[in-house]
């Protein structure tokens, strides 16, 4: 098993996820990832300031408004929006961010490293979580 697979397994062993960029649009990855994690038995909080609820769950405008600190943040927003989210996560003591393909950048990965946050990129949380079932 490669080091990356070990990290994937460690992230998926967590219980509470926040999906930043969750969406009500069933065609978007923000919806698909939220639904996959929810169906996978995780406690999942959708984060999107433009939406009140997704699949009947209250949606939160930011990580700081969540009722509990998540173990993992799944990031499904463009890299230019990610810096604010990484800073917010660091302020809350969040230790893991999973960047969906396309949400990461070298700058964001370096920022995570500087903040002591384990960053996972290049693999899809939806695909990996389904493999575990």
C-alpha positions in Angstrom: 0.0 0.0 0.0 1.4 3.4 -1.0 1.8 6.3 1.4 -1.1 8.1 -0.3 -3.4 5.2 0.3 -2.4 5.2 4.0 -3.4 8.9 4.1 -6.7 8.2 2.3 -7.5 5.4 4.8 -6.6 7.7 7.7 -8.9 10.5 6.4 -11.8 8.0 5.7 -11.4 6.6 9.3 -12.7 9.9 10.6 -16.3 10.4 11.5 -17.3 14.0 10.9 -16.9 15.8 7.5 -17.7 19.3 6.3 -18.2 19.7 2.5 -17.2 23.2 1.5 -18.9 23.9 -1.8 -21.9 21.6 -1.2 -24.6 22.2 -3.7 -28.4 21.6 -4.2 -27.7 20.9 -7.9 -27.7 17.1 -8.3 -25.4 17.4 -11.3 -22.6 19.2 -9.4 -19.9 17.4 -7.5 -20.7 19.4 -4.4 -24.0 17.6 -4.2 -22.6 14.2 -5.2 -19.8 14.3 -2.6 -22.2 15.4 0.1 -24.6 12.6 -0.7 -21.9 10.0 -1.0 -20.5 10.8 2.4 -23.9 11.0 4.0 -24.9 7.6 2.5 -21.5 6.3 3.6 -22.5 6.7 7.2 -20.5 9.8 8.0 -21.8 12.8 9.9 -21.6 15.5 7.2 -22.2 19.2 7.3 -22.8 21.1 4.0 -21.1 24.5 3.8 -22.4 27.0 1.3 -23.4 30.6 2.1 -25.9 30.7 -0.8 -28.0 27.7 0.2 -30.2 27.0 3.3 -30.4 23.2 3.1 -29.3 20.2 1.1 -31.1 16.9 1.1 -33.0 18.2 4.2 -29.9 19.0 6.1 -29.2 22.6 7.3 -26.5 24.2 5.3 -24.0 26.5 7.0 -22.4 29.7 5.5 -18.9 28.9 6.8 -16.9 26.5 8.9 -17.1 28.8 11.9 -20.9 28.4 11.9 -20.9 24.6 12.2 -22.3 23.1 15.3 -19.1 21.0 15.8 -15.6 21.1 14.4 -15.2 18.5 11.6 -12.5 15.9 11.5 -12.1 16.5 7.7 -13.0 19.3 5.4 -13.8 18.2 1.9 -13.0 21.2 -0.4 -15.0 21.5 -3.6 -14.5 25.2 -4.4 -12.1 26.8 -6.9 -8.6 27.4 -5.6 -9.0 31.2 -5.5 -11.7 30.7 -2.8 -9.7 28.1 -0.9 -7.3 30.3 0.9 -10.0 31.8 3.1 -11.3 28.3 3.9 -7.8 27.0 4.8 -7.3 30.0 7.1 -10.7 29.4 8.7 -9.9 25.7 9.1 -6.6 26.5 10.8 -8.2 28.9 13.2 -10.6 26.2 14.2 -7.8 23.6 14.7 -9.0 21.4 11.8 -6.1 19.0 10.9 -7.3 17.5 7.6 -8.4 19.0 4.3 -9.3 16.8 1.3 -9.1 18.8 -1.9 -11.3 17.4 -4.7 -9.5 17.3 -8.0 -9.4 20.9 -9.3 -9.9 22.5 -5.9 -6.2 22.3 -5.0 -3.3 24.5 -6.0 0.4 24.6 -5.0 -0.3 27.7 -3.0 -3.1 26.0 -1.0 -1.0 22.9 -0.4 1.9 25.0 0.9 -0.5 27.0 3.1 -1.8 23.8 4.6 1.7 22.7 5.3 2.5 26.0 6.9 -0.6 25.7 9.1 0.0 22.1 10.1 -2.9 20.8 8.2 -2.6 17.4 6.4 -3.7 18.0 2.8 -4.9 15.3 0.5 -5.3 16.0 -3.3 -5.4 14.1 -6.6 -8.0 11.6 -5.4 -11.8 11.9 -5.2 -13.3 11.5 -1.7 -16.5 10.1 -3.3 -14.7 7.4 -5.2 -12.5 6.4 -2.3 -15.4 6.4 0.2 -17.4 4.1 -2.1 -14.4 1.6 -2.2 -14.6 1.3 1.6 -18.2 0.1 1.6 
